[in-house]
Amino acid sequence: MANIKSQIKRNRQNEKRRLRNRNYRGAARTAVKDARAALGTGQDTPAAVKAAISALDTAAQKGAIHPRNAARRKGRLMKHLAALGTQAQPAEQENESAAKPAKKKPAEKKPAAKKTAAKK
C-alpha cells in the first residue's frame, strides 16, 4: 500500500482508467470475434467487419489500445474479407472514393521583375 498522498491518488486514477479502458477493449474484442464468425459463415460479413473496424477505431481513439494495434487488427480483418472475394469498404474509405472534382491547372505566372541593386 502506498504511503505517499500523490501515489494514493494516482492509484485511484489508474483504477478508474483501467475500468474505463476495459469497456472499450472488450467491445473491440467482441466485435472482432463477431466479424470473424461472420467471415466463417458468410452471413452479413461486410456489416460485421464495419462494426469491428468502428469498435477498434473507438478503442484506439480513447487510448484503450495502441493505434498501430488497431490498424494491424483492421488490416487482418480486411485481408480475410478480401480473400472471400467480397468487395466491402469501411465507411472511411467510402467517403474518400467518392467522385472528386477535377483539379484546375495552375494559372501561369508572370515573369518576376528584375531586382535593382540595393541603395547604400
N, C-alpha and C positions, 0 to 999 in steps of 0.2 A: 504494500500500500504506500502511496506517495505521501510524503510529509510536506512537500512544498505546495503552497497555495496555488501557484500558477500551473503546476503539474496536475493538481487535482482538477482544476478547471479544464485543462487540456484533455484529460481522460474523459470527462463528461462530454466535451465537444466531439471527441473521436467516436464515442459510443453512439451519439446521435447521427453522425455522418455514416457510420457503419450500417446502422439500421436503414437509413435513407437509401444508401447505395445498394443495399441488399435487394430492395424492391426493384430497382432498375435492372440490376444484373439478372435477377430471377425472371423478370418479364422478358428480357432478351433471350435467355436460355430457353424458356418455354416457347417463344415464337420461333426460334431456330429449330427446336425439336419438332414443332408442328409442321414447319416448312419441309424438313427432311422426311417426315411421314408422308406429306403430300407429294413430294418428289417420288417417293417409293410407290405410291398408289396411282399417281397421275391425276388425282381429283383436285380441281381448283388450285393448281400449282402456282400460277403467277400471282394470285391474290395472297397466298400464304407466304411466298417469298417477299412480296412487297411489305407485308406486315412485319416479317422478321427484319428486313432492312430498316424499316422505320424504328423498330424497337432497339436495334443496335445503334442507330444514329442518335437516338434519345439517350441511351446509356452513355455513349461517348461524349455527347454534349454536356451531360450532367457530371461527367468526371468519374462515373462508376467503373468504366473500363477505359483503357487507353485507345485513342483514335486509330492507331495502327492495328490494334487488336480487332476493332470493329471492322476496319477495312479488309483485313485478312478473312474474317468470317463471311463478310458480304461477298468477297471475291469467290470464295469456295462455293457459296450457295448459287451464285450466278453461273459458275462453271458447271455445276450439276444441272442447272436449268438448261443451259446451252447444250449439254450433252443429250438431253431429252429431245432436243430439236424445237423446243418451244421458244418462240421469239417474244419474250416479255421484257419490258424495260421498266426499271424503277421510276418512280414519279420524278425524281431529279433529272434523269436523262430525257424524259419525255418533253419537258419544258425546253431543254436546250436544243432538241432535234426539231422543234417547230420551225416553220418556214421563216427564214431570216431575210430582211430586205437586202437587196444588192448594195454593195458599198459603192459610194461615189468616188470617182477618180479625184485625186487632189488637184486643186487649181494650180496652174502654172505660176511660178513666182517670177516677179520681175527681177532683172539683174540688179544687184546691190550697187549703190553709188560708191564711187571710189572715195576713200577717206583721205582727207588732206592732212598734211603734216601738222602735228600739234604745235601751237604757238608757244614760244618760250617767254 
